Amino acid sequence: MIQTAVLGYGTVGSGVVEVIERNNAEVSRRAGEEVHVKYILDLRDFPGDPYEDKVVHDFNLILEDEEVSVVCEVMGGVGAAYQFTKQALEAGKSVCTSNKELVAKHGPELLALAAKKRCNYMFEASVGGGIPIIRSINNALTPEKIVAVAGILNGTTNYILTKMEREGTDYGEALKQAQALGYAERSPEADVEGHDACRKIAILASLMTGKNVDSEKVPTEGITKITPADFDFAKAAGMTIKLLGKAQLTEDGKLLAMVAPHMLSKDHSLAMVNDVFNGIFVTGNMLGDTMFYGHGAGKLPTASAVTADVIDCIRNQGRTIQCIWEDTEAELADAALTRKKFFVRAKASAREAVEAAFPGSVAVEADGHEEELGFITQEMTEQEFDEKCGGLKDSVLGRIRML
């Protein structure tokens, strides 16, 4: 019999317990041994909960119990979660987590510690919720040199943008609806400012290159400046707007990583990923494009991914599953020097100055926006674009990168 412990009894933690207990026959069959949750660590008590007898408040009970061989860390943050994870790995207990902040910040260190102690540190649920993207990169796509990863990595922002597109809702109202439905936190900055997606693309980029990508060095822009007017112009151009995390190898072997809203064709597969769903494109040098789609968040999808890692840990007791992620820093390309097209909204009164600054641009007209000028620029570097916009002062109302 395999005994596990769950650290944190919030949304994901309660989901992990539910998946292991309700699907126990299937989980145990897949693992090859009977699997149970012995402890649930939380500061709170849960009177009346069906698993209240498993709740403990002292992590040392778990750490010192030799029967517990797998720990599920679903607390979040990088404080106690980091300390408990390190202690568990030092004790030879495998750890499975959904904590993308901790993985992005300390992934190489914790993987190295797991290898030293002949156990595992697994984090499928840290990116894409229930989508098996990390397992696919580490296993199914091992013959490939992965040259690019791009995707919709945050369900909250995707829901907000979907509402804005479909209903003409402004950003503030769409955010309130997301919060009312439980898709967005009361303090939503990590999602709407792009930090959550940034941590996820940093993890994927690290696995893609085998080197460490520091999320704090990845240029990141959220969705707070997107307006219904942007969607009106996008619709007129046969396009939509999505918050994308992108990582790709440049010709000189550097890594270009970024999180930002992008305007993309309605025909693009990622344009069809709506509401709280995630979609991730992986491009290999032999296979080409492969797309992964599914629930990017939520109690049971995320818990299912954590439990899948638990099963892998049980199958590989005493052996570390290979995961190539060195602590050597990946060399990042300067995003300011990359070339792309931009969509721009500007005041119609500044037409002459705008057309002089962006010669050869393609105009986009949207009904009801006669006082605004919409256009798609020629390809240029981010630096050139910023300089041109700076010369126009407050005439530019908005800009979005083109995919």
C-alpha positions in Angstrom: 0.0 0.0 0.0 1.2 3.5 -0.9 0.4 6.3 1.5 0.4 9.9 0.3 0.0 13.3 1.9 -1.6 16.5 0.6 -0.3 19.9 1.6 -3.0 22.4 1.4 -6.8 21.7 1.4 -8.0 24.5 -0.8 -9.5 24.1 -4.3 -6.8 22.0 -5.8 -5.9 20.1 -2.6 -9.5 19.0 -2.0 -9.6 18.0 -5.7 -6.5 15.8 -5.3 -8.1 14.0 -2.3 -11.3 13.6 -4.3 -9.6 12.2 -7.4 -7.5 9.7 -5.4 -10.4 8.5 -3.2 -13.3 8.5 -5.7 -11.2 7.0 -8.5 -9.3 4.8 -6.1 -9.8 1.6 -8.0 -8.5 3.1 -11.2 -5.7 5.1 -9.6 -4.5 2.0 -7.7 -4.8 -0.2 -10.8 -2.7 2.3 -12.9 -0.1 2.7 -10.1 0.2 -1.1 -9.6 -0.4 -0.7 -5.8 -3.2 0.4 -3.6 -3.0 4.2 -3.1 -4.5 6.2 -0.2 -4.3 9.7 1.3 -3.1 9.4 4.9 -2.7 13.1 5.8 -4.1 16.4 4.7 -2.0 19.4 6.0 -3.8 22.7 6.6 -3.9 25.4 9.2 -7.7 25.1 9.4 -10.0 22.4 10.7 -12.8 21.1 8.5 -15.6 19.9 10.8 -18.1 17.8 8.8 -15.8 17.2 5.9 -15.7 13.5 4.8 -11.9 13.5 5.3 -11.7 15.6 8.4 -10.0 12.7 10.3 -7.0 13.0 7.9 -6.4 16.7 8.6 -3.2 17.6 10.6 -1.5 20.9 11.4 2.1 19.7 11.9 4.2 19.0 8.7 6.7 17.0 10.9 4.0 14.3 11.3 4.2 13.8 7.5 8.0 14.2 7.2 8.7 11.6 9.9 6.2 9.0 8.8 8.1 6.5 6.7 4.8 5.1 5.3 4.3 8.4 3.3 6.3 8.1 0.1 4.6 10.8 -2.1 3.7 14.3 -1.1 1.3 16.6 -3.1 2.3 20.2 -2.6 -0.7 22.3 -3.6 -0.3 25.2 -1.1 1.0 27.8 -3.5 3.6 30.5 -2.9 7.3 30.1 -2.4 7.5 30.3 1.4 6.4 27.3 3.4 5.8 25.4 0.2 9.5 25.7 -0.7 10.7 24.6 2.7 8.3 21.7 2.9 9.2 20.6 -0.6 12.9 20.6 0.1 12.4 18.7 3.4 10.3 16.1 1.8 12.8 15.5 -1.0 15.7 15.4 1.5 13.8 12.6 3.2 13.5 10.7 -0.1 9.8 11.4 -0.5 8.7 12.3 -4.1 6.8 15.6 -4.5 4.1 16.4 -7.0 2.9 20.0 -7.3 0.7 22.5 -9.2 2.7 25.4 -7.9 3.9 27.2 -11.0 5.5 30.1 -9.0 7.7 27.7 -7.0 8.6 25.6 -10.1 9.5 28.6 -12.1 11.7 30.0 -9.3 13.3 26.8 -8.0 12.8 24.1 -10.6 16.4 23.2 -11.3 17.4 23.1 -7.6 14.5 20.9 -6.6 14.9 18.5 -9.6 18.6 18.2 -8.7 17.8 17.4 -5.1 15.2 14.8 -6.2 17.8 13.1 -8.4 20.3 13.1 -5.5 17.8 11.4 -3.2 16.6 9.0 -5.9 13.0 10.3 -5.8 11.0 12.6 -8.1 9.9 16.2 -8.3 7.0 16.4 -10.7 4.9 19.4 -11.8 2.6 18.5 -14.7 -0.2 20.6 -13.1 1.9 23.7 -13.0 1.2 24.5 -16.7 -2.0 24.0 -18.6 -4.1 22.5 -15.7 -5.2 19.1 -16.9 -3.4 19.4 -20.3 -0.5 16.8 -20.4 1.9 19.3 -21.9 5.0 18.7 -19.6 4.7 15.0 -19.9 4.5 15.3 -23.6 7.6 17.5 -23.9 9.6 15.2 -21.6 8.4 11.9 -23.1 6.4 11.9 -26.3 8.4 14.6 -28.1 11.9 13.5 -27.0 13.1 12.9 -30.6 12.4 16.5 -31.5 14.4 19.6 -31.3 11.6 21.9 -30.0 12.1 25.2 -31.7 9.0 27.1 -30.5 6.2 27.0 -27.9 3.3 29.4 -28.0 -0.1 29.3 -26.4 -3.0 30.6 -24.3 -1.8 29.7 -20.8 -4.2 31.6 -18.5 -7.9 30.7 -18.4 -8.9 33.9 -16.5 -7.6 36.3 -19.1 -8.9 34.1 -21.9 -12.4 34.2 -20.4 -12.2 38.0 -20.0 -11.1 38.5 -23.6 -13.8 36.1 -24.9 -16.5 38.1 -23.1 -15.1 41.4 -24.5 -15.1 39.9 -28.0 -18.5 38.3 -27.9 -20.5 40.8 -25.9 -18.7 44.1 -26.3 -18.1 44.1 -22.6 -15.4 46.5 -21.4 -12.4 45.1 -19.4 -13.6 46.1 -16.0 -17.1 44.6 -16.3 -15.6 41.4 -17.8 -13.3 41.1 -14.9 -16.1 41.5 -12.4 -18.0 38.7 -14.2 -14.9 36.5 -14.0 -14.6 37.1 -10.3 -18.2 36.4 -9.7 -17.9 33.0 -11.4 -14.7 32.2 -9.4 -12.4 32.4 -12.5 -10.5 35.4 -11.2 -9.2 36.2 -7.7 -10.3 39.2 -5.7 -6.7 40.5 -6.4 -6.3 39.4 -10.0 -3.0 41.1 -10.8 -1.1 37.8 -11.3 -3.5 36.8 -14.1 -4.4 40.1 -15.8 -0.9 41.6 -15.7 0.4 38.4 -17.4 2.6 37.2 -14.5 0.9 33.8 -14.3 1.3 33.2 -18.0 4.9 34.4 -17.7 5.8 31.8 -15.1 4.2 29.1 -17.3 6.1 30.0 -20.5 9.3 30.2 -18.5 8.8 26.6 -17.3 8.0 25.4 -20.8 10.9 27.3 -22.3 13.2 25.8 -19.7 12.1 22.3 -20.6 12.3 23.2 -24.3 16.0 24.3 -24.0 17.1 22.3 -21.1 18.4 25.5 -19.5 16.9 27.8 -16.9 14.7 30.6 -18.1 14.2 33.3 -15.4 10.6 34.4 -15.5 11.6 37.8 -14.1 13.6 38.4 -17.3 10.8 37.6 -19.7 9.1 40.8 -21.1 5.5 40.6 -19.9 2.4 42.6 -20.7 -1.1 41.9 -19.5 -4.6 42.6 -20.9 -5.6 45.7 -18.9 -5.2 48.1 -21.8 -7.3 46.1 -24.3 -10.6 47.8 -25.1 -13.9 46.9 -26.9 -12.6 49.2 -29.7 -9.6 47.0 -30.2 -12.0 44.0 -30.8 -14.1 46.1 -33.2 -11.1 46.7 -35.4 -9.9 43.1 -35.0 -13.3 41.9 -36.2 -13.2 44.2 -39.2 -9.8 42.8 -40.1 -11.0 39.1 -39.7 -8.9 38.7 -36.5 -9.2 38.3 -32.8 -7.0 39.1 -29.7 -5.5 36.6 -27.3 -2.9 36.8 -24.5 -0.1 34.6 -25.7 3.0 33.2 -24.0 5.7 32.6 -26.6 9.2 31.1 -26.6 11.2 30.4 -29.8 14.8 29.7 -30.7 16.4 32.4 -32.9 18.7 31.7 -35.8 21.7 32.5 -33.6 20.6 30.0 -31.0 19.3 32.4 -28.4 15.8 32.2 -26.8 13.1 34.8 -27.5 10.4 34.7 -24.8 7.5 37.0 -24.2 4.0 37.3 -22.8 1.7 39.9 -24.5 -1.7 40.3 -26.2 -1.5 39.4 -29.9 -3.8 39.9 -32.8 -4.2 36.8 -34.8 -6.2 35.5 -37.7 -9.6 34.0 -37.0 -8.4 31.0 -39.0 -5.5 30.3 -36.5 -6.2 27.3 -34.3 -5.5 29.4 -31.1 -8.2 31.9 -32.2 -10.7 29.1 -31.6 -9.6 28.6 -27.9 -12.2 30.5 -25.9 -13.5 31.0 -22.4 -11.4 29.3 -19.6 -9.7 26.8 -22.0 -6.0 26.8 -22.8 -4.3 25.9 -26.1 -0.6 25.3 -26.5 1.3 24.9 -29.8 4.6 23.0 -29.7 6.8 23.2 -32.9 9.4 20.5 -33.4 12.0 20.6 -36.2 10.9 17.2 -37.5 7.2 16.9 -36.5 6.2 20.5 -37.1 3.2 21.8 -35.1 1.4 19.9 -32.4 -1.5 21.5 -30.5 -2.6 20.6 -27.0 -6.1 21.8 -25.9 -8.1 21.4 -22.7 -9.1 22.8 -19.3 -6.2 25.0 -18.3 -7.4 25.4 -14.7 -10.1 24.2 -12.3 -10.3 22.0 -9.3 -10.6 18.5 -10.9 -8.6 19.0 -14.1 -5.7 20.3 -12.1 -6.1 17.6 -9.5 -6.2 15.0 -12.1 -2.8 16.2 -13.4 -1.3 16.1 -9.9 -2.7 12.6 -9.4 -1.2 11.4 -12.7 2.2 12.6 -11.3 1.5 10.6 -8.1 1.0 7.5 -10.2 4.2 8.0 -12.1 6.1 8.5 -8.8 4.7 5.2 -7.5 5.6 3.4 -10.7 9.2 4.7 -10.4 10.0 4.2 -6.8 13.7 4.4 -6.1 14.3 5.8 -9.6 14.3 9.4 -10.8 12.4 10.1 -14.0 14.7 12.1 -16.3 13.8 15.8 -16.7 16.5 17.9 -18.4 16.5 21.4 -16.8 19.9 22.6 -15.9 20.5 25.6 -13.6 22.6 27.2 -16.4 20.9 30.4 -17.6 19.5 30.3 -21.1 20.7 33.2 -23.3 17.8 35.4 -24.0 17.4 37.4 -27.2 16.7 41.1 -26.9 12.9 41.4 -27.6 13.4 45.1 -28.6 15.3 43.9 -31.7 12.8 41.4 -32.9 10.8 42.2 -36.0 7.0 42.0 -36.3 3.9 43.9 -37.5 1.8 45.9 -35.1 -1.9 46.9 -35.1 -2.3 50.5 -34.1 -5.3 52.6 -33.1 -4.7 56.4 -33.3 -6.7 59.6 -33.4 -8.1 60.3 -36.8 -7.1 64.0 -36.3 -3.4 62.9 -36.4 -3.7 61.0 -39.7 -1.0 62.9 -41.6 1.5 62.5 -38.8 0.6 58.8 -38.3 0.9 58.0 -42.0 4.2 59.8 -42.2 5.5 57.8 -39.2 4.2 54.4 -40.5 4.5 54.5 -44.4 3.0 51.5 -46.2 0.6 50.6 -43.4 -2.6 48.8 -44.2 -5.7 50.7 -43.0 -8.5 49.0 -41.0 -11.9 50.6 -40.7 -14.4 49.7 -38.1 -18.0 50.9 -37.9 -18.7 53.4 -35.1 -15.1 54.5 -34.8 -14.9 57.3 -37.4 -12.8 59.4 -35.0 -10.1 56.7 -34.8 -7.6 55.5 -37.3 -6.8 51.8 -37.3 -3.9 50.3 -39.3 -1.4 47.4 -39.5 2.2 48.5 -39.8 4.9 47.1 -42.0 7.3 44.7 -40.2 9.7 46.5 -37.9 11.6 46.0 -34.6 9.9 46.7 -31.3 12.5 49.4 -30.7 11.7 51.2 -34.0 8.0 50.9 -33.3 8.4 52.4 -29.8 10.5 55.3 -31.2 7.9 56.1 -33.8 5.1 56.0 -31.2 7.1 58.2 -29.0 7.2 60.8 -31.7 3.4 60.8 -32.0 3.0 61.5 -28.3 -0.7 61.0 -27.2 -2.0 60.5 -30.7 -1.6 56.7 -30.4 -4.6 55.2 -28.5 -3.5 51.6 -28.4 -1.2 49.0 -30.0 -1.2 45.2 -30.2 1.4 42.9 -31.6 0.5 40.8 -34.6 1.1 37.0 -34.5 
